[in-house]
């Protein structure tokens, strides 16, 4: 298991998305207010599609 602390919610989501696209399992956890900060990469990720393993 590997854990990492991000400077803000947007960076955390972007790192998790990058790891996911590379084939790793990833999780970004934040408070509900943080979703507003991370909204841009979350909305963009919806266009990339989901790959099941």
C-alpha positions in Angstrom: 0.0 0.0 0.0 1.2 3.5 -0.8 -0.2 6.7 0.6 0.5 10.3 -0.5 -0.6 13.7 0.8 -1.5 16.3 -1.8 -1.4 20.1 -1.5 -5.1 20.4 -2.5 -8.1 18.3 -3.7 -7.5 19.1 -7.4 -4.0 17.7 -7.3 -5.1 14.7 -5.4 -7.8 13.8 -7.9 -5.4 14.4 -10.8 -2.8 12.1 -9.3 -5.4 9.4 -8.6 -6.7 9.7 -12.2 -3.1 9.4 -13.6 -2.4 6.3 -11.5 -5.8 4.8 -12.5 -5.0 5.4 -16.2 -1.6 3.6 -15.7 -3.5 0.6 -14.4 -3.2 1.0 -10.6 -6.0 1.2 -8.1 -6.4 4.7 -6.7 -8.5 6.6 -4.3 -8.8 10.3 -3.6 -10.6 11.2 -0.3 -11.8 14.6 0.6 -14.5 16.5 2.5 -17.6 17.5 0.6 -16.3 21.1 0.2 -13.2 19.7 -1.5 -15.3 18.3 -4.4 -15.9 21.9 -5.5 -12.2 22.5 -5.8 -11.7 19.1 -7.6 -14.7 19.6 -9.9 -12.7 20.4 -13.1 -10.7 17.1 -13.2 -13.7 15.1 -12.0 -15.8 16.4 -14.9 -13.0 15.9 -17.4 -12.5 12.3 -16.2 -16.0 11.5 -17.0 -15.2 11.9 -20.7 -12.2 9.5 -20.6 -14.3 6.4 -19.9 -13.9 3.6 -17.3 -11.9 0.5 -17.9 -12.8 -2.6 -15.9 -10.1 -5.1 -15.0 
